[in-house]
Amino acid sequence: MAQQGVQLDLEAFSCSICLDLLKDPVTIHCGHSYCMSCIKGFWDEEDEKKIYSCPQCGQTFTPRPVLVKNTMLAVLVEQLKKTGLQAAPADHCYAGPEDVACDVCTGRKLKAFKSCLVCLASYCEKHLQPHYDVTPLRKHKLVDPSKTLQDNICSLHDEVMKIFCRTDQQSICSLCSVDEHKGHDIVSAAAERTERQRELEVSRHKIQQRIQDREKDVKLLQQEVEAVNRSADEAVEDSEKIFTELIRLIQKRSSDVKQQIRSQQETEVSRVKELQEKLEQEITELKRKDAELKQLSHTEDHNQFLHNYPSLSQLSASTDSSSINIRPLKYFEDVTAAVSELRDQLQDILKEKWTNISLTVTEVDVLLSQPEPRTRAGFLKYSREITLDPNTAHINLLSEGNRKATSMWEIQSYSSHPDRFSTDWQVLSRESLTGRCYWEVEWSGTRVYVAVAYKNISRAGKESKFGHNYKSWALDCDTDSYKFWFNNISTPVSVPWSSRVGVYLDHRAGILSFYRVSETMTLLHRVQTTFTQPLYAGVWLFDYGTTAEFCKLK
């Protein structure tokens, strides 16, 4: 009881802020005492409000009180320290609602330090000591404080469950093993734990391996982010340089045109002024001559008149002014028209090329290529609208609605164009294809090539045939068989015939696949390569009356 009394006294000499014995104690106006450094720190945080309060009772003070050491309290604290006793447990050592409490403590319980699976009780550090000192108790199994100790008691027999039933996958007591679980596959809980521990270690090993793999993936992705940022910065810098050069070139041409116009202006104005001066001199001379003749006409002396007339009547040669045209003239308007034509051509080129640039930018994909779809619905997510480019169509191909090509006897009235195929009945799409794309071709007749090709494929000769060069890939669709062609090498394809062929392209991953279209999509042939340019869809028709149509999928 004496020990308990000292502890209560020690609590009275503890600082409620640091929960330790008072150091340099001060007593504020409300009567509560604190360590000087603790109350100073507390009031420093209240400086902005200029109102200072007691941490225990909440009484406020204005202005901030001057702190003076309580010498009497300081002497008492020092005397308590000399006794060698420790302060009573601070509040944070007592068990709260969420903590496991010591089952032995009376009154206000301390937090448990360990729980015993044999005693099925929890102990604070003080009451746990017998488990370290008493020989029989040393054999008990101690674990971290647990609130679920009662879960180890059998609800039927009120006995500790030390057995595991593998048949029912549950823990049981010894009475259960001879009653409800008789004849079951039964082992000790320790043996089952050992088995499960091995499985746990295997699972942990797998998890750790997966963590390592994911950490490698994260590192790779970080490197990818750095590569994307670096590539984007370089692309922006290079693009700015190129556009700056382009702007500089246009400015140079603008300056050249301006200089030429001004030079020609100076030449023409000088020539006109020179003629103007001659005409003005001639006018002056003619006026002088007219005045002399007028004076001569008033001479009364006949002999004098006849004597002077021959010299005065002769006129000097007239300035040739036949080139002067009085009607309104156009001087530099044709230059403006020529520059306007250049502007329109540049706008057309920029409009055409900008689509490719924009698509190239938006289809940058830094993640791993997504798996190829397995169903037609999956492919349709990547469907692209394909239309025919009449400027590439052979003269024996009729382009209907820019989607369907038909081989004809009659030669079509196409204008001459450098992109037109002249050897075989082939045609390419308007659209360039990058990223992930899917389209379908419906064909009829005897034989059709469904193909993709680079824009710069030849337009004449053997090098223009789809699949017979390194710039095009083609599926040869016959009435009873398929073949795949690339660089003049064919590969047989043994799949049932179909009048509709689906084409899937993952440009970045270098995947080109041809499918027999159905709900399950039968693969005909897949190519894995590296595409170095945008691709264009194409078809090659053989006999007259054969058709191939790019289907509208949306």
PECOR-V508969 format. One record per residue. N is the residue number from 1. RES is the residue in one small letter. PHI is phi in degrees with one decimal (* if undefined). PSI is psi in degrees with one decimal (NA if undefined). Layout:
N|RES|PHI|PSI  N|RES|PHI|PSI
This chain:
1|m|*|-35.8  2|a|-61.8|-40.2  3|q|-61.3|-42.5  4|q|-62.7|-38.0  5|g|-64.5|-41.1  6|v|-62.5|-40.4  7|q|-62.4|-38.8  8|l|-65.2|-41.7  9|d|-62.1|-40.8  10|l|-62.7|-36.8  11|e|-60.4|-35.3  12|a|-68.8|-22.5  13|f|-102.5|19.5  14|s|-101.6|145.8  15|c|-79.4|127.5  16|s|-74.7|-6.5  17|i|-91.0|-52.0  18|c|-94.9|-8.2  19|l|61.8|25.4  20|d|-122.6|171.3  21|l|-58.2|146.2  22|l|-61.1|137.7  23|k|-122.0|126.9  24|d|48.3|60.7  25|p|-64.9|141.2  26|v|-129.6|145.7  27|t|-114.7|123.8  28|i|-90.3|176.9  29|h|-58.9|-29.4  30|c|-80.1|-8.5  31|g|103.2|-9.1  32|h|-84.1|147.1  33|s|-115.2|148.7  34|y|-145.7|164.9  35|c|-65.3|142.6  36|m|-60.0|-44.0  37|s|-67.3|-32.4  38|c|-69.1|-48.1  39|i|-70.6|-31.4  40|k|-63.2|-47.3  41|g|-61.2|-38.7  42|f|-64.7|-44.6  43|w|-73.7|-25.6  44|d|-59.8|-33.7  45|e|-73.9|-17.5  46|e|-99.4|6.4  47|d|-58.6|-37.2  48|e|-63.3|-36.7  49|k|-80.5|-18.1  50|k|62.4|16.5  51|i|-125.0|127.7  52|y|-116.2|136.8  53|s|-125.7|163.9  54|c|-87.6|127.2  55|p|-61.1|-23.1  56|q|-93.2|-54.5  57|c|-98.5|-14.2  58|g|83.1|2.0  59|q|-61.0|140.4  60|t|-106.5|154.9  61|f|-136.4|138.9  62|t|-145.5|126.5  63|p|-75.9|-171.9  64|r|-63.5|126.4  65|p|-64.9|147.8  66|v|-83.1|127.9  67|l|-90.5|130.9  68|v|-127.8|132.6  69|k|-60.9|133.4  70|n|-86.6|96.5  71|t|-66.6|-36.3  72|m|-64.7|-45.1  73|l|-64.9|-35.0  74|a|-64.6|-39.8  75|v|-64.4|-43.1  76|l|-62.0|-42.3  77|v|-62.5|-42.9  78|e|-62.7|-39.4  79|q|-64.9|-38.5  80|l|-64.6|-37.7  81|k|-63.9|-35.5  82|k|-69.0|-17.5  83|t|-72.6|-15.3  84|g|81.2|1.8  85|l|-85.1|149.5  86|q|-91.4|156.9  87|a|-64.4|156.2  88|a|-60.8|153.5  89|p|-51.9|134.1  90|a|-70.1|164.8  91|d|-55.8|-34.3  92|h|-73.4|-6.3  93|c|-89.5|-14.3  94|y|-83.2|149.9  95|a|-74.0|131.9  96|g|-100.0|-175.8  97|p|-59.0|-31.6  98|e|-92.4|-4.4  99|d|-95.3|162.8  100|v|-89.1|122.2  101|a|-91.5|152.0  102|c|-67.0|130.9  103|d|-78.9|-11.6  104|v|-95.9|-34.0  105|c|-57.4|142.7  106|t|-108.3|158.7  107|g|70.5|-134.3  108|r|-76.2|117.9  109|k|-85.1|143.8  110|l|-84.0|162.9  111|k|-65.8|142.9  112|a|-72.3|143.2  113|f|-97.0|-35.7  114|k|-147.8|159.5  115|s|-118.0|145.3  116|c|-108.0|124.6  117|l|-77.1|-13.1  118|v|-91.1|-50.1  119|c|-72.2|-21.3  120|l|55.8|44.7  121|a|-142.1|160.2  122|s|-114.1|145.9  123|y|-132.8|143.7  124|c|-76.5|176.6  125|e|-62.0|-37.4  126|k|-69.1|-47.5  127|h|-79.5|-8.9  128|l|-81.5|-18.5  129|q|-52.4|-40.3  130|p|-56.3|-29.7  131|h|-68.4|-16.8  132|y|-97.3|-26.3  133|d|-97.6|-36.3  134|v|-88.0|125.0  135|t|-56.1|-50.1  136|p|-60.7|-34.3  137|l|-74.5|-20.1  138|r|-64.6|-22.4  139|k|-81.1|-7.7  140|h|-71.0|153.8  141|k|-91.8|112.8  142|l|-99.4|137.6  143|v|-134.2|171.1  144|d|-59.9|151.6  145|p|-49.3|129.9  146|s|-131.1|139.6  147|k|-90.5|-5.2  148|t|-107.2|23.4  149|l|-57.9|-35.9  150|q|-68.3|-16.7  151|d|-68.6|-15.3  152|n|-84.6|-1.4  153|i|-98.0|128.9  154|c|-65.6|126.8  155|s|-70.7|-19.9  156|l|-87.9|-39.9  157|h|-116.7|1.0  158|d|52.6|44.9  159|e|-130.2|150.7  160|v|-64.1|134.3  161|m|-89.2|111.4  162|k|-118.4|6.8  163|i|-123.0|152.4  164|f|-124.4|129.4  165|c|-95.2|111.3  166|r|-72.7|-27.9  167|t|-63.1|-47.9  168|d|-99.0|-1.9  169|q|53.9|55.3  170|q|-153.1|157.0  171|s|-81.2|141.9  172|i|-139.9|167.7  173|c|-97.6|177.1  174|s|-65.4|-33.6  175|l|-68.0|-36.5  176|c|-62.1|-34.6  177|s|-67.5|-23.2  178|v|-105.5|2.6  179|d|-121.9|-95.4  180|e|-62.2|-31.3  181|h|-109.7|23.3  182|k|-61.1|134.0  183|g|83.8|-4.8  184|h|-79.4|165.7  185|d|-76.8|104.3  186|i|-121.0|136.8  187|v|-137.3|168.7  188|s|-70.1|152.2  189|a|-60.0|-35.1  190|a|-64.8|-41.7  191|a|-65.7|-42.1  192|e|-64.9|-39.3  193|r|-60.6|-42.4  194|t|-59.9|-43.5  195|e|-64.1|-46.9  196|r|-67.2|-30.5  197|q|-63.2|-40.5  198|r|-62.1|-43.5  199|e|-62.8|-39.8  200|l|-61.3|-41.8  201|e|-64.2|-38.6  202|v|-63.2|-44.2  203|s|-62.2|-43.1  204|r|-61.8|-40.1  205|h|-61.3|-43.2  206|k|-63.2|-42.9  207|i|-63.6|-44.4  208|q|-63.1|-38.4  209|q|-64.4|-41.1  210|r|-66.0|-37.5  211|i|-60.4|-45.1  212|q|-60.2|-43.4  213|d|-62.5|-43.5  214|r|-68.4|-35.4  215|e|-64.2|-37.9  216|k|-63.6|-42.3  217|d|-61.8|-42.5  218|v|-61.5|-41.6  219|k|-63.6|-42.0  220|l|-63.6|-41.6  221|l|-66.0|-36.6  222|q|-63.2|-42.5  223|q|-62.4|-36.7  224|e|-65.9|-40.9  225|v|-60.2|-45.5  226|e|-62.3|-40.6  227|a|-66.0|-40.6  228|v|-62.6|-46.9  229|n|-61.4|-43.5  230|r|-64.4|-44.5  231|s|-65.1|-41.3  232|a|-63.7|-42.8  233|d|-61.9|-42.8  234|e|-65.5|-40.2  235|a|-64.8|-42.2  236|v|-62.1|-45.6  237|e|-63.7|-45.5  238|d|-65.8|-41.1  239|s|-63.2|-42.0  240|e|-62.0|-40.7  241|k|-62.4|-45.3  242|i|-64.3|-46.3  243|f|-66.1|-35.2  244|t|-63.4|-43.3  245|e|-61.9|-40.9  246|l|-64.2|-44.0  247|i|-63.5|-42.2  248|r|-62.5|-39.9  249|l|-64.4|-43.7  250|i|-64.1|-41.9  251|q|-62.3|-38.1  252|k|-64.6|-44.4  253|r|-65.4|-37.9  254|s|-61.1|-42.9  255|s|-64.6|-40.1  256|d|-63.3|-44.8  257|v|-62.8|-43.7  258|k|-59.8|-44.4  259|q|-64.9|-41.9  260|q|-63.8|-42.9  261|i|-61.5|-47.0  262|r|-63.8|-38.4  263|s|-64.5|-45.3  264|q|-67.2|-36.8  265|q|-59.3|-45.6  266|e|-62.8|-42.0  267|t|-63.5|-47.2  268|e|-67.9|-42.8  269|v|-64.0|-39.4  270|s|-63.3|-42.2  271|r|-64.8|-41.1  272|v|-66.9|-42.5  273|k|-65.3|-36.2  274|e|-62.0|-44.2  275|l|-66.5|-37.6  276|q|-62.0|-42.2  277|e|-64.5|-41.3  278|k|-61.6|-43.4  279|l|-65.8|-39.3  280|e|-65.5|-39.7  281|q|-62.9|-40.2  282|e|-65.4|-39.4  283|i|-61.4|-44.8  284|t|-60.1|-45.7  285|e|-63.1|-42.0  286|l|-66.0|-37.5  287|k|-64.5|-42.9  288|r|-61.8|-43.3  289|k|-63.9|-39.7  290|d|-63.8|-38.1  291|a|-66.6|-40.0  292|e|-65.7|-41.2  293|l|-67.5|-36.5  294|k|-63.6|-41.7  295|q|-65.1|-39.7  296|l|-65.3|-33.3  297|s|-67.0|-20.2  298|h|-94.5|3.3  299|t|-71.6|128.6  300|e|-88.2|-20.6  301|d|-81.4|116.1  302|h|-65.5|-41.4  303|n|-65.3|-40.1  304|q|-65.6|-39.5  305|f|-60.1|-48.2  306|l|-68.7|-27.3  307|h|-73.9|-37.9  308|n|-91.1|-20.2  309|y|-58.6|-46.5  310|p|-56.5|-40.5  311|s|-75.2|-31.0  312|l|-84.9|-24.7  313|s|-79.2|-15.0  314|q|-78.9|127.7  315|l|-101.7|145.0  316|s|-73.2|162.9  317|a|-60.5|138.6  318|s|-82.0|145.3  319|t|-68.6|134.0  320|d|-73.2|113.0  321|s|-118.8|20.1  322|s|-67.3|-21.7  323|s|-79.6|-11.2  324|i|-75.1|123.5  325|n|-112.2|123.1  326|i|-79.8|-22.0  327|r|-68.3|155.1  328|p|-57.1|135.9  329|l|-115.9|154.5  330|k|-104.9|124.8  331|y|-103.9|-70.8  332|f|-108.6|10.4  333|e|-62.6|-32.8  334|d|-65.8|-30.5  335|v|-64.9|-45.5  336|t|-58.7|-42.0  337|a|-63.8|-40.7  338|a|-65.7|-41.1  339|v|-66.4|-38.5  340|s|-62.8|-39.8  341|e|-63.1|-42.0  342|l|-61.3|-43.3  343|r|-59.0|-45.5  344|d|-62.1|-40.3  345|q|-65.2|-42.1  346|l|-63.2|-40.7  347|q|-61.9|-41.4  348|d|-63.6|-43.0  349|i|-64.8|-45.7  350|l|-62.1|-40.6  351|k|-63.8|-41.7  352|e|-69.1|-45.7  353|k|-77.1|-27.8  354|w|-63.2|-34.9  355|t|-59.1|-45.7  356|n|-63.9|-42.3  357|i|-62.7|-45.6  358|s|-63.7|-43.4  359|l|-63.3|-40.8  360|t|-60.9|-39.4  361|v|-70.0|-48.9  362|t|-71.8|-18.3  363|e|-97.8|11.2  364|v|-63.6|126.4  365|d|-134.8|107.6  366|v|-86.2|-14.9  367|l|-81.5|165.7  368|l|-60.5|146.2  369|s|-58.7|136.6  370|q|-72.1|149.7  371|p|-61.2|150.4  372|e|-67.3|135.8  373|p|-59.5|160.4  374|r|-114.2|-20.6  375|t|-115.3|161.6  376|r|-63.4|-36.9  377|a|-60.8|-37.3  378|g|-65.8|-40.3  379|f|-67.2|-37.0  380|l|-64.4|-17.9  381|k|-63.7|-23.4  382|y|-107.8|15.7  383|s|-63.0|139.9  384|r|-122.5|140.4  385|e|-78.7|123.1  386|i|-113.1|128.7  387|t|-126.0|154.7  388|l|-82.8|146.2  389|d|-98.6|105.1  390|p|-58.8|-25.6  391|n|-70.2|-13.3  392|t|-102.3|-11.9  393|a|-70.3|135.9  394|h|-62.2|151.7  395|i|-66.4|-14.8  396|n|-96.1|10.0  397|l|-107.1|131.4  398|l|-98.6|123.5  399|s|-96.3|115.5  400|e|-105.7|115.0  401|g|62.2|20.6  402|n|62.5|15.8  403|r|-125.8|-32.4  404|k|-112.7|131.0  405|a|-112.0|134.8  406|t|-129.9|131.7  407|s|-80.5|130.0  408|m|-124.5|153.4  409|w|-67.6|-42.8  410|e|-73.5|139.0  411|i|-77.6|131.3  412|q|-82.1|151.4  413|s|-87.4|61.0  414|y|-83.8|147.2  415|s|-75.6|159.4  416|s|-67.0|136.3  417|h|-153.0|138.0  418|p|-65.8|-19.0  419|d|-86.9|-3.2  420|r|-77.7|133.7  421|f|-72.2|132.6  422|s|-114.8|-12.2  423|t|-99.1|-53.1  424|d|-116.6|160.0  425|w|-79.2|77.2  426|q|-123.2|159.2  427|v|-153.7|147.0  428|l|-112.4|165.4  429|s|-81.4|160.1  430|r|-70.8|-38.2  431|e|-82.1|135.8  432|s|-85.7|147.1  433|l|-120.0|119.2  434|t|-136.6|175.9  435|g|67.5|-148.9  436|r|-102.9|123.9  437|c|-137.3|152.2  438|y|-143.9|137.5  439|w|-149.6|164.2  440|e|-128.6|145.7  441|v|-122.9|123.3  442|e|-99.4|125.8  443|w|-130.4|158.9  444|s|-147.3|156.3  445|g|117.3|-152.4  446|t|-97.5|-35.1  447|r|-162.5|134.7  448|v|-143.0|140.1  449|y|-99.2|124.7  450|v|-100.0|120.3  451|a|-138.2|167.2  452|v|-131.4|150.3  453|a|-153.8|158.3  454|y|-75.4|155.7  455|k|-62.2|-33.0  456|n|-89.9|19.6  457|i|-62.4|148.4  458|s|-59.5|154.7  459|r|-108.2|0.2  460|a|-149.0|153.6  461|g|81.3|-174.8  462|k|-62.1|-33.4  463|e|-69.2|-7.1  464|s|-94.6|-10.5  465|k|-73.7|128.4  466|f|-58.4|130.4  467|g|84.6|-6.2  468|h|-108.0|24.9  469|n|-156.5|176.4  470|y|-90.0|8.3  471|k|-109.1|10.2  472|s|-154.4|154.0  473|w|-131.3|134.8  474|a|-144.9|142.6  475|l|-102.4|117.8  476|d|-85.4|108.7  477|c|-101.1|109.3  478|d|-103.8|174.5  479|t|-69.7|-17.7  480|d|-136.2|6.6  481|s|-162.3|168.0  482|y|-125.1|152.2  483|k|-141.5|146.5  484|f|-106.3|135.5  485|w|-121.8|135.1  486|f|-153.6|132.1  487|n|52.9|39.6  488|n|69.9|17.9  489|i|-116.2|129.6  490|s|-104.9|148.3  491|t|-128.1|119.0  492|p|-63.8|146.3  493|v|-126.5|115.6  494|s|-101.8|81.0  495|v|-137.3|145.2  496|p|-52.9|143.9  497|w|-66.1|150.4  498|s|-150.4|145.5  499|s|-85.3|-4.8  500|r|-126.2|129.2  501|v|-118.7|131.1  502|g|-100.0|140.7  503|v|-123.2|124.7  504|y|-115.1|130.6  505|l|-126.6|125.2  506|d|-115.8|90.9  507|h|-59.7|-45.7  508|r|-65.2|-40.4  509|a|-79.8|-8.9  510|g|72.7|32.1  511|i|-108.9|129.5  512|l|-131.0|120.1  513|s|-127.8|141.1  514|f|-113.7|135.9  515|y|-128.2|146.5  516|r|-82.9|117.5  517|v|-75.2|124.5  518|s|-161.9|-176.4  519|e|-66.2|-29.3  520|t|-95.3|-13.3  521|m|57.7|95.4  522|t|-86.3|122.8  523|l|-70.5|128.5  524|l|-93.5|-49.9  525|h|-162.3|141.7  526|r|-124.6|139.1  527|v|-115.0|134.7  528|q|-119.2|112.4  529|t|-150.9|-165.0  530|t|-124.7|118.5  531|f|-91.0|128.9  532|t|-102.2|-8.3  533|q|-141.6|163.2  534|p|-59.8|148.2  535|l|-104.1|159.0  536|y|-128.1|135.2  537|a|-73.1|148.1  538|g|-152.4|163.8  539|v|-137.2|150.9  540|w|-128.2|115.7  541|l|-100.5|145.7  542|f|-104.9|-83.0  543|d|-77.3|161.4  544|y|-62.7|142.1  545|g|86.1|-2.2  546|t|-76.0|142.9  547|t|-129.1|154.2  548|a|-147.2|126.8  549|e|-127.2|131.3  550|f|-78.5|113.5  551|c|-72.4|145.3  552|k|-85.4|115.3  553|l|-101.5|-16.6  554|k|-108.4|NA
